[in-house]
Each structure stands twice: as structure tokens, then as C-alpha cells.
Amino acid sequence: MITNAVEGSFCVNFELTEDEEMLKALVERFVIDHYGQESRSTGFSATNWSTLAELGLIAALFPEDAGGLGVAPTAIATIFEALGRGLTREPLIESIMVAGRLFAAHAPAALRDEWLERLMTGTRRIALAHQEAGSHGDNREIETRAAFSEGIYRLSGAKPYCFAGDGADGFVVSARIENAPGQKGSTELFFVRRDACGLVCRPWRLADSIMAASLTLENTPGVLIPGGLAVLHDTDVLASLAQSAEMLGIMERLFADTLDYLRTRQQFGQPLGTFQAIQHRMVEQYLVVEQGRALLNLALVSREPDEFVRNVHGVRAYFAEGALPFGHEMIQFHGGMGIMDELAVASGHKRLLVLSRWPEPALETLDRYAAMLD
């Protein structure tokens, strides 16, 4: 997408650039080759992850100053919209857009030298372990503790909601410092290796079949990542953009599949799509998709950084609130078979459930956006 100032006015061209078209074609080819028409959620695939790395799609999402390609927000939206249409299950948002970009931007130099290249080549993965059971929607309430002794931070606590954590080689863990000079009581981020002593990792499956992990830490050594919780906001905006684009792609796929079903499924001797009541309901859901696309485009053509951030949170709030009712309608159109994993509407709806409720409830997302409008 290109924006140009022409004779003092703001002119928007919604066509993709040549590089963005190439990225889109690359992702679509990946989807065709590795998913085809398959809709069943089978979870993470190490083979697919390796292929994404070979294609350069993992490195493309890292900042340029960290050795990645540093693609623009429009390219990020293009990539994840295409992945959403393909109903892919690779945790690019969880492992790269959140944990990977945070690590690349803020981890100590020695740690980056050891890990960053392997993250971009797909031979290692990391995940963010931040949410806790007692947070009640407020992810700033952290009970995990970090004790400083003999030059080493040791973490103790529980992180039951580490998305894409199963199979990860390391974790970015939030904890409240107990006794370090000048930092007592502050919440900081730490890097913990998978094989660190005192770390227990128990896998569990999300609704969309991506494997999460429940972490228990007991005097587990961690390396301080400077910046505190503020660095989470550095990755939050682009991660929210990627989530919104993926949800848009999923909804486009579900709408197209449902439209095809209504055109072919016969009832009372004629296609379901000929009934006026169904046509009205489909028009309403078409508007849901198009309004979401319009809000995403509004974010992408924002001229000022603050405006971009606000509009990204706006489109995120829109999809967090509207994606699930949309999915419910698509399932209803298919009847009882709509809940079968063999159909895109079922597996797509499960992914919408996860994306719209992680990392925070939909209402909190809306409240955060509303606060930006004051």
C-alpha cells in the first residue's frame, strides 16, 4: 500500500507495492503447498516452521537493525491476512511478533549474539510467559518473584498461560524484584532457558490446537532484560496489527466457504442462498468483514505515529468484539456439520476465539482503545 502527498493533499493508493505482492504470493504458495484445502487443526508443525524460515518469512518480521528484513506495517498485514485465509497454525505472532521482536530489541548483547540468528533461522523458538492466574485481566499484577543473590536473579512463581510455550527453547518471563538495589518492587522481564534448573514446563492445548505451556519456577536462574514492562508496549502495536490482519483473513475464508455452501446446499428443491432471510443475514456479515478491512486500512494509512497506534488498537478492539459473533453465524449457516473440525468454519472459529481473547479480554481491549480517544 502506497500513500503520497499530491499538491498538498493526502492521496491514498491501496495497491500493494511490488515487494508486498511478492510477499503475498510467497505466503499464498506456502499455504497451498503445506495446507491445501486441509481445515483440520493439527497444531504446530516443525517442518512448516523450518519452511517458513527457509522462505525468509521469519526473518522478514524482525527489525532491520537486528538483522531481519524490517518489513513495513503494510507488509506485516499482508503476510498475516494471507496466513489467516490459509488457516495456518504456526505461532508467528506468539513466538516472533511478541517474544522474538522483544528479545531482538532489548536482550543483552551477549544473549542476542547467542540466540538471535538461530531465532531468525527457525532452529530455536522462544515464548512470552507473562500472564498469571491471579491477574484478573490486569496483566500488570505479577506475583512471580525474582530474588537477587551473588550476581544472579532467581525466579519463583507460576506462569500458567504461556502461549506457544510447548517446544520453546527459552522464555521471556515477567517477575517482581524483591531485593535488588534500586529495583526493589519493580516488575522486570527475564530470559529463562528451557533447560534451566528449577523450571517445570507442562504442555496444554489451546482451542486452536496450538500447544501452550504452564510454567512453574523455583529458584530458576534468569537473565535481566532491561526496560521493565514498558518494553512490552514496543511489540504490542505490531502484534495487534498482525492479530487483526489474521482475523480478517480467517473471516474472509469463512465467509467465502459459507457463501459457496449456501449456493450448493439444496433445501425444498432450491439452494439455501436463494432464501431472502439468509441473504439478509449474509449481507450483515459481509458488512462486518468490510468494516474490519476499512479499519485495518485506516490504520495502515495513518500519517502520524500516535494516530497509527490509536487506529491499530481501534481495529484490534473491533475484531476482538466482532470476530466471535461472526464465527457463530458462519457455523449456524452450516447447521450441525458446522462444528466439525473437517470444515474451515469450525477450525477458523477456534482460531478467532484465541486471537480475540489473547492477551486480554475483548472488553479490556475496548476500554484501552476508548481511553486513547479522551
C-alpha positions in Angstrom: 0.0 0.0 0.0 1.4 3.4 -1.0 0.5 6.8 0.4 1.5 10.0 -1.3 1.1 13.7 -0.7 -0.1 15.3 -4.0 -0.3 19.0 -4.3 -0.8 19.4 -0.6 -3.4 16.7 -0.2 -3.2 13.2 1.0 -3.6 10.7 -1.8 -4.0 7.0 -1.0 -3.3 4.2 -3.3 -4.5 0.8 -2.0 -2.5 -1.2 -4.4 0.4 -3.3 -3.0 3.9 -2.5 -3.9 5.9 -4.9 -6.0 7.7 -6.3 -2.8 4.4 -6.6 -1.0 2.9 -8.5 -3.9 5.9 -10.9 -3.9 5.5 -11.4 -0.1 1.8 -12.1 -0.6 2.5 -14.6 -3.4 5.1 -16.3 -1.3 2.8 -16.8 1.7 -0.1 -18.0 -0.6 2.3 -20.5 -2.2 3.3 -21.7 1.3 -0.3 -22.2 2.2 -1.1 -24.1 -0.9 1.9 -26.4 -0.6 1.6 -27.1 3.1 -2.1 -26.8 3.8 -4.0 -27.1 0.5 -7.7 -27.4 1.3 -7.0 -29.0 4.7 -9.1 -27.4 7.5 -8.5 -29.7 10.5 -6.4 -28.1 13.2 -3.3 -30.3 13.7 -1.2 -27.9 15.7 2.4 -26.8 15.4 4.5 -28.4 12.6 8.3 -28.2 13.0 8.5 -28.9 9.2 6.3 -26.0 8.4 8.3 -23.7 10.8 11.5 -24.7 9.1 10.0 -23.9 5.7 8.9 -20.5 6.9 12.4 -19.8 7.9 13.8 -21.0 4.6 11.4 -18.8 2.7 12.7 -15.8 4.8 9.3 -15.1 6.3 10.5 -15.4 9.9 13.5 -13.1 9.3 11.2 -10.7 7.5 9.3 -10.0 10.7 12.4 -9.0 12.7 13.6 -5.4 12.8 16.3 -4.5 10.2 18.7 -3.3 12.8 18.6 -6.7 14.4 19.5 -8.5 11.1 15.9 -9.0 9.9 14.2 -7.5 6.8 12.3 -5.0 8.8 9.1 -5.1 6.7 6.7 -2.2 6.9 3.3 -2.5 8.7 1.5 -3.0 5.4 3.7 -6.0 4.6 3.0 -7.4 8.0 -0.7 -7.0 7.5 -0.4 -8.6 4.0 1.5 -11.6 5.4 -0.9 -12.3 8.3 -4.0 -11.8 6.2 -2.8 -14.4 3.8 -1.9 -16.8 6.6 -5.3 -16.2 8.1 -7.0 -17.2 4.9 -5.0 -20.3 4.8 -6.0 -21.2 8.4 -2.3 -21.8 9.3 -1.4 -22.8 12.8 2.2 -21.7 13.0 2.7 -19.4 16.1 4.4 -16.5 14.3 2.5 -13.9 16.3 3.2 -15.5 19.7 6.9 -16.5 19.0 8.1 -13.8 16.6 5.9 -10.7 16.7 5.8 -10.7 20.5 8.6 -12.7 22.1 11.1 -12.6 19.2 10.9 -8.9 18.5 11.0 -8.0 22.2 14.1 -10.2 22.6 15.8 -8.7 19.5 15.3 -5.1 20.7 16.0 -5.4 24.4 18.0 -8.5 25.3 21.6 -8.0 26.5 24.2 -8.2 23.7 25.7 -11.5 24.8 22.3 -13.1 24.8 21.4 -11.7 21.4 24.7 -12.9 19.9 23.9 -16.4 21.1 20.2 -16.7 20.3 19.1 -14.1 17.6 20.5 -15.8 14.5 19.0 -19.1 15.5 15.6 -17.5 16.1 15.6 -16.0 12.7 16.7 -19.2 11.0 13.9 -21.1 12.9 16.2 -23.5 14.7 15.1 -22.0 18.1 11.9 -20.6 19.4 11.0 -18.5 22.4 7.8 -17.5 24.1 6.5 -14.9 26.4 5.4 -16.0 29.9 3.6 -13.0 31.4 0.0 -13.7 32.3 -0.8 -15.2 35.7 -3.9 -16.8 37.2 -4.5 -14.1 39.8 -4.2 -11.1 37.3 -8.0 -11.0 36.7 -7.5 -9.3 33.4 -4.8 -6.9 34.6 -1.5 -8.2 33.3 0.4 -5.7 35.5 -0.4 -7.7 38.6 2.6 -10.0 38.8 3.1 -12.4 41.7 6.2 -14.2 40.4 9.2 -13.0 42.3 12.9 -12.5 41.4 15.5 -12.6 44.2 18.9 -11.2 43.5 21.8 -13.1 45.1 25.5 -13.3 44.2 25.0 -11.5 40.9 22.2 -13.9 39.7 18.5 -13.4 39.6 16.5 -16.4 40.7 12.8 -16.6 39.8 10.0 -18.3 41.7 6.3 -18.5 40.8 3.9 -19.8 38.2 3.0 -18.8 34.6 0.1 -21.0 33.6 -0.7 -19.2 30.3 2.5 -19.3 28.2 1.1 -19.4 24.6 3.1 -21.3 22.1 5.3 -22.3 25.1 5.4 -26.1 24.5 8.5 -26.8 22.5 10.0 -23.4 23.0 13.7 -23.3 23.8 13.5 -20.2 26.0 11.1 -17.9 27.7 10.7 -14.2 28.4 9.3 -14.2 32.0 8.0 -11.3 34.0 8.7 -11.1 37.7 8.7 -8.6 40.5 12.2 -7.9 42.0 12.4 -8.5 45.7 15.8 -7.2 46.8 18.0 -5.7 44.1 19.3 -2.3 44.9 17.3 0.5 43.2 14.9 -2.0 41.7 13.0 -3.4 44.6 9.4 -3.8 43.9 9.7 -3.1 40.2 8.4 -5.6 37.6 11.0 -6.6 35.1 11.5 -9.2 32.3 14.0 -12.0 32.4 15.2 -14.6 29.9 15.0 -18.2 31.1 16.4 -21.1 29.2 14.2 -24.2 28.8 16.8 -26.4 30.5 17.3 -24.1 33.5 17.2 -25.7 36.9 14.0 -25.3 38.8 11.9 -24.9 35.7 9.0 -27.3 35.1 7.1 -27.0 31.8 3.7 -28.7 31.4 2.1 -28.6 28.0 -1.6 -28.0 27.3 -3.6 -27.4 24.1 -5.4 -24.2 23.2 -8.7 -24.2 21.3 -6.9 -23.7 18.0 -4.6 -26.7 18.6 -1.5 -24.6 19.3 0.3 -26.0 22.3 0.7 -23.7 25.3 2.6 -24.4 28.4 2.2 -24.0 32.1 5.5 -22.9 33.8 6.5 -23.4 37.4 9.7 -21.8 38.5 11.6 -22.5 41.7 14.8 -20.5 42.2 15.2 -20.6 38.5 18.1 -18.5 37.1 17.2 -15.8 34.7 19.0 -13.0 32.8 17.6 -9.5 33.2 16.2 -7.9 30.0 16.3 -4.1 30.7 13.3 -1.8 30.4 10.6 -3.4 32.5 7.0 -3.9 31.3 7.4 -0.8 29.1 9.2 -2.9 26.5 6.1 -5.0 26.1 4.4 -2.0 24.6 7.1 -1.8 21.9 5.9 -5.1 20.4 2.2 -4.7 21.3 1.2 -2.5 18.5 2.6 -4.5 15.6 1.5 -7.7 17.2 -2.0 -6.3 17.5 -1.8 -5.3 13.8 -0.8 -8.9 12.9 -3.6 -10.3 15.0 -6.2 -8.1 13.4 -4.9 -8.9 9.9 -5.0 -12.7 10.6 -8.6 -12.4 12.0 -9.6 -10.5 8.8 -8.1 -13.3 6.6 -9.8 -16.0 8.6 -13.2 -14.2 8.4 -12.7 -13.8 4.6 -12.1 -17.5 4.3 -15.1 -18.4 6.5 -17.4 -16.1 4.5 -16.2 -17.4 1.1 -16.7 -21.1 2.2 -20.1 -20.3 3.7 -21.2 -18.5 0.6 -20.1 -21.5 -1.6 -22.1 -23.8 0.7 -25.2 -21.7 0.6 -25.0 -21.7 -3.2 -24.8 -25.5 -3.4 -26.8 -26.9 -0.5 -30.4 -27.7 -1.5 -33.4 -27.3 0.7 -37.0 -27.5 -0.6 -35.7 -28.0 -4.0 -33.6 -24.9 -4.2 -30.3 -23.6 -2.9 -30.3 -22.1 0.6 -28.7 -19.0 -0.8 -31.9 -18.1 -2.6 -33.9 -17.6 0.6 -34.2 -13.9 1.4 -33.8 -14.2 5.2 -30.4 -16.0 4.6 -29.4 -13.3 2.1 -30.1 -10.6 4.6 -28.0 -12.3 7.3 -25.1 -12.9 4.9 -25.2 -9.2 3.9 -24.9 -8.2 7.5 -21.8 -10.5 7.9 -20.3 -9.2 4.7 -20.5 -5.7 6.2 -18.7 -7.0 9.3 -15.8 -8.1 7.2 -15.7 -5.0 5.1 -15.9 -2.7 8.1 -13.0 -4.6 9.5 -11.0 -4.2 6.3 -11.7 -0.5 6.2 -10.5 0.0 9.8 -7.3 -2.0 9.0 -6.7 0.2 6.0 -7.3 3.3 8.1 -4.5 2.2 10.5 -2.1 1.4 7.6 -2.5 4.9 6.1 -2.1 6.8 9.4 0.3 9.7 8.9 1.4 10.2 12.5 2.8 7.6 14.9 0.3 8.3 17.6 -2.5 8.1 15.1 -1.2 4.8 13.9 -1.1 3.4 17.4 -4.6 4.6 18.2 -6.0 3.2 14.9 -4.3 -0.2 15.4 -5.9 -0.5 18.8 -9.2 0.5 17.3 -9.2 -2.2 14.7 -8.0 -4.7 17.3 -10.9 -3.7 19.6 -13.3 -4.1 16.6 -12.2 -7.6 15.8 -12.0 -8.7 19.5 -15.6 -7.8 19.9 -17.0 -8.8 16.5 -15.0 -11.9 15.4 -16.8 -14.5 17.6 -20.4 -13.5 16.7 -19.3 -13.6 13.0 -17.9 -17.1 13.5 -21.1 -18.2 15.3 -23.2 -17.0 12.3 -21.0 -18.9 9.8 -21.4 -22.1 11.9 -25.2 -21.6 12.1 -25.4 -21.4 8.3 -23.8 -24.9 8.1 -26.1 -26.4 10.7 -24.8 -29.3 12.8 -21.9 -30.0 10.5 -20.6 -26.5 11.2 -18.9 -27.7 14.4 -16.9 -30.5 12.6 -13.1 -29.9 12.5 -13.1 -31.0 8.9 -14.7 -27.7 7.9 -12.9 -24.4 7.8 -15.7 -22.7 9.8 -15.0 -24.9 12.8 -11.2 -24.6 12.9 -11.3 -21.0 11.8 -13.8 -20.1 14.6 -11.5 -21.7 17.2 -8.6 -19.6 16.0 -10.8 -16.5 16.1 -11.6 -17.4 19.7 -7.9 -17.5 20.7 -6.9 -14.4 18.8 -9.8 -12.3 20.1 -9.2 -13.3 23.8 -5.4 -13.2 23.9 -3.6 -11.4 25.5 -6.6 -9.8 27.2 -10.4 -10.0 27.2 -12.3 -8.2 24.5 -13.8 -5.6 26.9 -10.4 -4.7 28.2 -9.2 -4.2 24.7 -12.1 -1.9 24.0 -11.5 0.1 27.3 -7.9 0.6 26.3 -8.9 2.0 22.9 -11.6 4.2 24.5 -9.0 5.7 26.8 -7.0 6.8 23.8 -9.9 8.8 22.5 -10.1 11.0 25.6 
